[in-house]
Amino acid sequence: MIKSWADLDYQPTVARIVTNSLQRNRIAHAYLLDGMKGTGKKDVSYLFAKSLLCKDRNGVDPCQSCSNCKRIDSRNHPDVHVLEPDGNSIKKQQIQFLQEEFTKTGLESKRKIYIIEHADKMTTNAANSLLKFLEEPNQETFAFLLTENVHQMLNTIISRCQPLSFRALTSTRMVDKLVEEGFSLPLARTASHLTNSLEEAVELCRDDWFALARNLVIKLYEALFTRQQQALLFIQEKWMPHFQDRKQLEIGLDLMLFIYKDMLYAQVDKREEFVFADEKEQIEKFALQTTQQRVTEHLSYILQSKSRLASNVNPHLLMERLALNLQEGY
Ligand SMILES: [Zn+2]
C-alpha cells in the first residue's frame, strides 16, 4: 500500500495530476480511474480520500496517524463509502442508497467521498441515477470511479469525470514491488513475465502451485537435456498431475518458453534478461551444447504447442510430442 504521493513513482502522470490539484486545492468532483487490474487504482483512491480528509496533512500527503486516516485504512470511515458490484452488476438501489447516505447531515466532516469499484458494471438505471448525482455535485462531495473497462462506460459519465489513466507496470517495477512484498527474486521475475497486473503477480507468488510448477519446468528442462529416456515418464508421472487444466498447462508452456529464451540470452550474452536466473549455471552449460538456430526452433515448437492447446488437443499427447521435438538431434 502506498503511504505518500511520492510512492506512486510507477504512475508518474497520475501522481502529477493529483498532487497538482491537491496543492492548488482544485479538486474535481469526480475522477475516473481507468487501467488494468493491479495498476494501483484502489491504492490511489484511498490515498486521495486520506489526503482530502486528513486532520493533519503534511503538504499533499496524509499524516497516516489521525483518526480519519486510520479509519479510512480500516475501511470504516463514515464519510467514505465504497460500492462494489452486488453479484454481476452495480444496481440502481445501491446508487440510491449511496445518495441517501450523502444527504444525511451530522456526519463527521463536511467532506464526503464515494469510491465505486468496477464502475463499468453499473446497470443503465444505476448509471442514470449516478449521472444525476454527477450533474449536481455537492461542493464537498468527491467521487472516484474505478474501471478496467472504460470502453463499456457511458460517455455521459466519462465526460463528467476527470480522467486518471493508469498504465501497466513495467516488468522491472513489478519485480521490485514483489521483492518488497517479500517474494524471492526468481519467483518475482517469473511472475512478472506472466502478467502485467501486480495483483495477479502477487497471487501467483503466494500460490504454492506456482512455485512447484516452476520447479517442474526446471526438472523437465534438465531431463530433456540429460536423461532423455526419462522425460516421457516425467511428463506422465509428475507433469500431467500438476498441470491439470488448460490455464495451468498454458502457464507450464509459458515457463518452458522462458527457460528456452534464457538459453538464447546466454548465447547472445544478455544474461541480465534471465528469468530463471537461479538456474544460470545449468542453462549456460546446455546453451553451449546447442546452437542459436536449434534454440529458435525449440522456441517455435513450444509456441506451436501453445496454439494447439487452444484447439482442444489431448494435453498428454501434446506434451509428449513437444518433448520428442525438443529432444531431436541430441
Ligand atoms: Zn491524517
Boltz pocket constraint, residues with backbone or C-beta under 6 A from the ligand:
constraints:
  - pocket:
      binder: B
      contacts: [[A, 50], [A, 53], [A, 54], [A, 55], [A, 56], [A, 57], [A, 62], [A, 63], [A, 64], [A, 65], [A, 66], [A, 67], [A, 68], [A, 69], [A, 70]]
      max_distance: 6.0
